[in-house]
Amino acid sequence: MSTSKSSKQNPRLKARHRTGSVWQTIFMISTLVGIVALLALLYNIGDSAFGYVVVEYQVLPESLERDGVALEDQTVDQLLLTFQENVSKGLYRRFEAEGAFENPTEVDLENLIVEWVLEARVVEGWGFWESLRNRAEIQAQAAKEFPNGQLEMRSWLNPNFLVSRQSETAMKAGVRTAILGSLWTIFIAITFAFPIGVGAAIYLEEYATDTFINRIIQTNINNLAGVPSIIYGMLGLAIFVRALEKITSGAAFGVLEDPTTANGRTVLSAGLTLGLLVLPLIIINSQEAIRAVPQSLRQASYGLGATKWQTVWYHVLPNAISGVLTGTILSISRAIGETAPLVVVGASTFIREDPSGPFSKFTTLPIQIYQWTARPQDVFRNIAAAAILVLLILLLSLNATAIFLRNRYARRL
């Protein structure tokens, strides 16, 4: 009897094992495909961010020596005189009116000279791996086809790229303004969304009863987490840019930084819009973290005479903080890469001024990357690849900092 029963179970057991093996293989293949796709993406970005380029100058840098000092070694005052003497009076007055010469750095002035005096432009370029494999052929081709050009191995991701402002010339364009804009918007978004999200999660998990209204609220929060980001951009345009225009522009506080931001298209509007975008994610992840705290911990606290709030503040939240911060990290990752809602609320695609406060005009790294990739010149794709690397480094740095703080706080408990 037992032998007959065992013989019937064995085929079913083998079938379950075969099914498990099939799904394991599928999952492994899916993982490998994802890894290959990621490596292909990184290869394409890295290949575009470095490589040989041929640069042609309308005016040679050697001709701009001043008192025997080469252009790259000149001081700020010398660079300012060099720029003034080699451009038209109208162009100089234009930059002076824009405030370009108020506390300028050597990098800023060198970029202006390269763009408006030397008029440097890239006439040909090669990818990084092609530059390594075919170095001799590239040098011969450059000498033959571009006798007046200079062949150089260029890293588009360099210190000047990080500290330079936007420019119409790819050779001297930078991402400083975009980095500051991204940091400002992320800071405002998290400052706005984190306390509200965690507070809502505490209420829904610890205080709210199972009523019809609370079920509707929970369902809407779950649905909002999947709403396309462009919808949040339209919401931000209607509320923060138009309805709250006087507040988001700074006019209500008498600190309107620029007349062009009087329409509410400022860093503050962008940050609040991104805050709305990540708010459902923070609420849902915080709820899961609070729900994971053992019920026995709450009962023990109540048994010792603690109130509801004391139990939540001193026992539930400290044990849930790791999961709460994990959800916040995921929210930062999503917000920092968003483009569509920022375009709707008024992000600038070309801006030279750094954001100095919440009421400033702004751009962000994703917006900057989009603007460069839309340009017809191939060289702008190179600096777009460098900007993508900057965005990845910034994202990883912010996430690493958040993870470090989470783990450090968890160890203290």
HUJOQUI-V183518 format. One record per residue. N is the residue number from 0. PHI is phi in whole degrees, -180 to 180 (999 if undefined). D_CENTER is the distance of its C-alpha to the mean C-alpha in Angstrom with 1 decimal. Layout:
BEGIN
[[N,PHI,D_CENTER] [N,PHI,D_CENTER]]
END
This chain:
BEGIN
[[0,999,67.6] [1,-67,64.7] [2,-66,64.7] [3,-64,64.4] [4,-67,61.5] [5,-66,59.7] [6,-67,60.1] [7,-76,58.6] [8,-77,55.5] [9,-58,54.8] [10,-60,53.9] [11,-66,51.5] [12,-65,50.0] [13,-65,49.6] [14,-65,48.1] [15,-65,45.4] [16,-65,44.7] [17,-64,44.4] [18,-63,42.0] [19,-62,39.9] [20,-66,40.0] [21,-62,38.9] [22,-67,35.9] [23,-62,35.0] [24,-64,35.1] [25,-62,33.0] [26,-64,30.3] [27,-67,30.5] [28,-63,30.3] [29,-61,27.2] [30,-64,25.5] [31,-65,26.6] [32,-62,25.4] [33,-62,21.9] [34,-65,22.0] [35,-63,23.4] [36,-62,20.8] [37,-64,18.0] [38,-64,20.1] [39,-64,20.8] [40,-64,17.1] [41,-64,16.6] [42,-63,19.9] [43,-63,19.1] [44,-67,15.9] [45,-64,17.9] [46,-66,20.9] [47,-84,19.4] [48,-85,17.7] [49,-137,21.2] [50,144,24.7] [51,-73,27.8] [52,-138,27.7] [53,-108,30.7] [54,-112,30.3] [55,-116,32.9] [56,-115,33.7] [57,-72,35.8] [58,-126,36.8] [59,-73,37.1] [60,-59,35.3] [61,-64,38.7] [62,-80,40.4] [63,-106,38.3] [64,-64,39.8] [65,-130,41.0] [66,56,43.9] [67,78,43.4] [68,-102,39.8] [69,-64,37.3] [70,-57,34.4] [71,-71,31.8] [72,-106,34.0] [73,-75,34.7] [74,-80,33.9] [75,-62,32.1] [76,-64,35.5] [77,-65,36.5] [78,-65,33.4] [79,-65,33.8] [80,-66,37.4] [81,-61,36.6] [82,-66,34.1] [83,-63,36.6] [84,-77,39.5] [85,-116,37.8] [86,-126,36.3] [87,-70,38.2] [88,-64,38.9] [89,-64,37.2] [90,-66,33.9] [91,-64,34.2] [92,-65,35.0] [93,-63,32.0] [94,-68,29.6] [95,-66,31.7] [96,-68,31.5] [97,-78,27.7] [98,82,27.8] [99,-70,26.6] [100,-105,29.4] [101,-89,28.8] [102,54,28.1] [103,-76,26.7] [104,-97,25.6] [105,-62,27.2] [106,-64,24.0] [107,-61,23.7] [108,-69,27.4] [109,-62,27.3] [110,-65,24.6] [111,-64,26.8] [112,-67,29.8] [113,-63,28.3] [114,-76,27.1] [115,-108,30.3] [116,-109,33.0] [117,-71,32.6] [118,51,30.8] [119,-74,29.3] [120,-147,28.2] [121,-87,27.4] [122,-102,30.1] [123,-160,29.5] [124,-150,27.1] [125,-134,27.2] [126,-70,24.9] [127,-63,24.7] [128,-69,27.0] [129,-66,29.4] [130,-65,29.5] [131,-75,30.6] [132,-76,33.1] [133,-118,34.7] [134,-61,34.6] [135,-64,38.2] [136,-64,38.1] [137,-66,35.1] [138,-62,36.9] [139,-67,40.0] [140,-64,38.3] [141,-64,36.5] [142,-66,39.8] [143,-81,41.7] [144,-89,39.4] [145,-131,37.8] [146,-64,40.5] [147,-95,39.0] [148,-97,35.5] [149,-114,34.0] [150,-88,32.6] [151,-145,30.0] [152,-81,27.6] [153,-118,24.2] [154,-103,21.0] [155,-69,18.3] [156,-94,16.0] [157,-146,18.1] [158,-57,18.3] [159,-64,19.1] [160,-64,16.1] [161,-78,14.0] [162,-106,16.4] [163,-93,17.4] [164,-85,16.8] [165,-65,16.5] [166,-148,19.8] [167,-75,21.9] [168,-103,22.8] [169,-63,20.5] [170,-59,22.4] [171,-124,21.1] [172,-75,17.8] [173,-139,15.0] [174,-121,11.4] [175,-59,12.5] [176,-63,12.4] [177,-69,8.9] [178,-63,7.7] [179,-63,10.2] [180,-63,9.3] [181,-63,5.8] [182,-64,8.0] [183,-63,10.8] [184,-66,9.6] [185,-66,8.5] [186,-61,11.8] [187,-66,13.8] [188,-62,12.7] [189,-71,13.7] [190,-60,16.7] [191,-80,17.9] [192,-84,17.4] [193,-63,18.3] [194,-65,21.9] [195,-68,22.7] [196,-64,21.5] [197,-67,23.5] [198,-62,26.4] [199,-65,26.6] [200,-64,26.6] [201,-63,29.4] [202,-63,31.4] [203,-66,31.2] [204,-90,32.1] [205,-106,34.5] [206,-118,36.1] [207,-69,36.0] [208,-93,39.0] [209,-82,39.2] [210,-110,40.0] [211,-62,39.4] [212,-66,37.0] [213,-66,34.9] [214,-67,34.8] [215,-64,33.6] [216,-60,30.8] [217,-64,29.7] [218,-64,29.9] [219,-66,27.8] [220,-63,25.0] [221,-63,25.1] [222,-71,25.0] [223,-64,22.1] [224,-65,19.9] [225,-106,20.5] [226,-72,20.3] [227,-57,18.1] [228,-65,15.1] [229,-64,16.9] [230,-65,19.7] [231,-66,17.6] [232,-64,16.7] [233,-66,20.5] [234,-65,21.2] [235,-63,19.0] [236,-63,20.7] [237,-71,24.1] [238,-91,23.8] [239,-80,21.5] [240,-82,21.9] [241,-102,25.5] [242,-66,27.3] [243,-106,25.8] [244,-57,25.5] [245,-65,27.6] [246,-78,25.6] [247,-72,22.0] [248,-86,23.3] [249,91,25.0] [250,-64,28.5] [251,-67,29.8] [252,-106,29.3] [253,69,30.6] [254,-125,27.4] [255,-64,26.4] [256,-76,24.5] [257,-149,24.8] [258,-57,27.2] [259,-74,24.6] [260,-99,22.5] [261,-67,25.7] [262,-86,24.7] [263,87,22.0] [264,-86,18.9] [265,-127,17.2] [266,-58,14.3] [267,-62,16.4] [268,-62,16.8] [269,-65,13.1] [270,-64,12.6] [271,-67,15.9] [272,-65,15.0] [273,-65,12.0] [274,-62,14.4] [275,-63,17.0] [276,-63,14.8] [277,-93,14.3] [278,-58,17.7] [279,-61,19.8] [280,-64,17.8] [281,-65,18.4] [282,-62,22.0] [283,-65,22.8] [284,-66,21.6] [285,-68,23.3] [286,-60,26.4] [287,-63,26.5] [288,-67,26.3] [289,-68,29.0] [290,-66,31.1] [291,-77,31.1] [292,-70,32.9] [293,-58,36.6] [294,-65,38.9] [295,-63,41.5] [296,-66,39.4] [297,-66,39.6] [298,-63,43.3] [299,-65,44.0] [300,-66,42.4] [301,-64,44.5] [302,-64,47.5] [303,-90,47.3] [304,96,47.2] [305,-74,43.6] [306,-80,42.4] [307,-60,39.7] [308,-67,37.2] [309,-62,38.2] [310,-64,37.8] [311,-66,34.2] [312,-73,33.2] [313,-98,34.9] [314,-126,34.9] [315,-72,32.6] [316,-62,29.4] [317,-58,29.7] [318,-81,30.3] [319,-99,27.5] [320,-62,24.8] [321,-62,23.6] [322,-68,22.9] [323,-63,21.4] [324,-69,18.8] [325,-62,18.1] [326,-64,17.4] [327,-66,15.2] [328,-62,13.1] [329,-62,12.9] [330,-67,12.0] [331,-61,9.0] [332,-60,7.9] [333,-74,8.8] [334,-66,7.5] [335,-70,3.7] [336,-100,4.7] [337,-77,7.6] [338,-124,9.3] [339,-55,13.0] [340,-66,13.5] [341,-73,11.9] [342,-63,14.2] [343,-67,17.0] [344,-86,16.7] [345,109,16.7] [346,-66,13.6] [347,-83,15.2] [348,-86,14.8] [349,-141,16.8] [350,-151,17.0] [351,-99,18.4] [352,-84,18.5] [353,-74,16.1] [354,-68,15.5] [355,-110,18.2] [356,-176,18.3] [357,-69,17.5] [358,-107,19.8] [359,-93,18.2] [360,-67,17.0] [361,-155,13.3] [362,-143,10.7] [363,-133,7.0] [364,-60,5.4] [365,-60,6.1] [366,-64,9.2] [367,-64,10.2] [368,-62,10.1] [369,-61,12.1] [370,-65,14.4] [371,-71,15.2] [372,-69,16.0] [373,-82,18.2] [374,-74,20.3] [375,-73,23.6] [376,-75,23.8] [377,-62,22.9] [378,-64,21.7] [379,-70,18.6] [380,-69,17.6] [381,-65,17.9] [382,-73,15.5] [383,-65,13.1] [384,-64,13.6] [385,-64,13.1] [386,-66,9.7] [387,-63,8.8] [388,-62,10.3] [389,-63,8.5] [390,-63,5.0] [391,-64,7.5] [392,-64,9.2] [393,-63,6.8] [394,-64,6.3] [395,-65,10.0] [396,-66,10.9] [397,-63,9.9] [398,-65,11.6] [399,-64,14.4] [400,-64,15.0] [401,-65,15.3] [402,-65,17.5] [403,-61,19.6] [404,-65,20.2] [405,-63,21.1] [406,-66,23.5] [407,-65,25.0] [408,-67,25.7] [409,-64,27.2] [410,-66,29.5] [411,-66,30.8] [412,-75,32.0]]
END
